[in-house]
Amino acid sequence: MDYYLTHHMPLVAEQFGPYNFKGYSVCRIKGIPQQDKTMDPGPYSVQALLNFDSLADFQAALEASAEKVMADVPNFSNKPPTLLVGEKLA
């Protein structure tokens, strides 16, 4: 997690910055609550929310910099990232 926060996310900000990248937030995933009040660990350990002005800006950032950003993933994870695209509503 230290590498992710001190190296990878600053790399993301640097690479995506020219594409109207507005910043990020990172959450450690605690798990999925179960009906019996236990916590299932689930498939994910961290979530990063990347903020852009538009979907087009995000797509331009990926086109230009995804290779460099994704090349850093093996330095902190043995699994490929899952990218989800959303739209802020509130």
N, C-alpha and C positions, 0 to 999 in steps of 0.2 A: 504494500500500500504506500509505503514511503516513496518508492521509485515512481509509482503512478502519480502521486501528488506533486512531487518535486521535480520530476523530469518530463513525464509523458504529457500531463495536462498543460504545462507551459509550452511544450512543443506544439501541441494542438493550437493553442492561442497564437503562437508565432506564425504557424503555417496558414491558419484560417483568417488571421487578422485582416489581410487585405480584401477580404470578401464580405465586408459588413458583419463580421463576427462581433457580437455584443458581450460575450463572456460565457462563463459556465458555472455550474454548481455540481458538486459530487456528493453522492449519498452512499454510505455503506449499507448494503441490503442485509437486514436482520433475519428475514425469512418470510414464510407464508403462515399466517395464523390459522390454526386448525380449530374445529368445533370443540375439541376437548381442552382448549386453552394452551396446547403445546405449540411449538413453532417448528414447522417443517423448513429445513434449510433452503429448499428450492434450488433452481438452476443457476441463479445469479448471485454475485458477491458485491457488485458495485454498479451504480448507475450514474452516468454523467449526462447532464442536460446542457446541450449546446444551444446558444441563442444567436439567431441570425435575423436580419431584417426580413428575409423572404426565403421561400423554398428555392428560388432560382439562385440566391446567394449561396445557400448550403450546397446546392448541386455544383456550382462553380468552384467552391472550395474543395469539394471532393475530387472533382475532375483535375484540379491543379495539384493537390497535395495529398490525396489519399494514399498513394504509394509510400511516401515518406512517413506519414503518420502510422499506417498499418505495419510498416517494417519495424517499428519500435515495439509493437505488441508482444512479441516473444520475450522481451526483456522483463515483463512482469506477469505474463499469463501463458498457460499452456493450452488455452482455448481461444478460438476466434471470437471477436466481438459480435454481438447482435445489434444491428443498427435499426432503430425504429424512427420513423418520421412522424411528427405531429404538428398540430397547429394550436397555438395558445388561444384560449377562448376567454379566460378571465384572469 
